[in-house]
Amino acid sequence: MKVLASLVLIVMAYFSGFFFNQSAICRAAGQKSETVSPQEFSRRLSTCHPVVLDVRTASEFSSGHISGALNSDFNQTAEFTSYLDTLDKNQTYFIYCRTGKRSAAAMKLMTDKGFKSVINLDGGITAWTASGLPTIK
């Protein structure tokens, strides 16, 4: 019985360490607003499963986007701002555009509106695809 109890404790310690490490990565990703490389953006996406926002136009979005991304056009200022007002400010958001300029401005707006964690893709979808990372249509 002691052997079984010890084995259970070892397995629990292993898995709690595994989940703790994933949580630590997600918390690290979610502590602030920052701009990260395509590789880091991809790594955090696969670990944390956050909300992904593509802030390009609908036609840009339909030409190819990151799997699971939601689209809200940053250039449609009133609609974009209204959309932000519907979102949970405590959630982690990963955002991108074509080259990173619109998403950087969107990150600033979101931070100014009180969003706690916004991760911007450095170089946008252009850098993402140049790094060989996948998109869907």
Residue pairs with C-beta under 8 A, 6 or more apart in sequence:
22 47
25 44
25 47
25 48
26 44
26 47
26 48
26 92
29 44
29 47
29 48
29 50
29 92
29 117
29 119
30 48
30 50
30 92
30 116
30 117
31 117
32 117
33 107
33 110
33 111
33 115
33 117
33 118
33 119
33 120
34 119
34 120
35 100
35 104
35 107
35 119
35 120
35 121
35 122
36 44
36 119
36 120
36 121
36 122
37 122
37 123
37 127
38 121
38 122
38 123
38 127
38 128
38 130
38 131
38 133
39 131
41 94
41 96
41 119
41 121
41 122
41 128
42 128
42 131
42 133
44 50
44 94
44 119
45 52
45 66
45 94
48 92
50 91
50 92
50 93
50 94
50 119
51 70
51 87
51 91
51 92
51 93
51 94
52 66
52 68
52 69
52 70
52 93
52 94
52 95
52 96
53 69
53 70
53 71
53 72
53 93
53 94
53 95
53 96
53 106
54 60
54 61
54 65
54 66
54 69
54 70
54 71
54 72
54 95
54 96
54 97
54 125
55 71
55 72
55 73
55 74
55 80
55 95
55 96
55 97
55 102
55 103
55 106
56 65
56 71
56 73
56 74
56 97
56 98
56 102
56 125
57 73
57 75
58 71
58 73
60 98
61 69
61 71
62 137
63 137
64 125
64 129
64 135
64 136
64 137
65 71
65 125
65 135
65 136
65 137
66 96
66 125
66 128
66 133
66 135
66 136
67 134
67 135
67 136
69 96
72 79
72 80
72 83
73 79
73 80
74 80
74 97
74 102
74 103
74 105
74 106
75 102
80 106
81 109
84 109
84 110
84 113
84 115
85 113
87 93
87 115
89 113
89 114
89 115
89 116
90 116
90 117
91 117
92 116
92 117
92 118
92 119
93 110
93 115
93 117
93 118
93 119
94 119
94 121
95 103
95 106
95 107
95 110
95 118
95 119
95 120
95 121
96 103
96 120
96 121
96 124
96 125
96 128
97 103
97 106
97 124
97 125
98 124
98 125
98 126
99 123
99 124
99 126
99 127
100 120
100 121
100 122
100 123
100 124
100 127
101 124
103 120
103 121
103 124
104 120
106 118
106 120
107 118
107 120
110 118
111 118
121 127
121 128
123 130
125 135
128 135
129 135
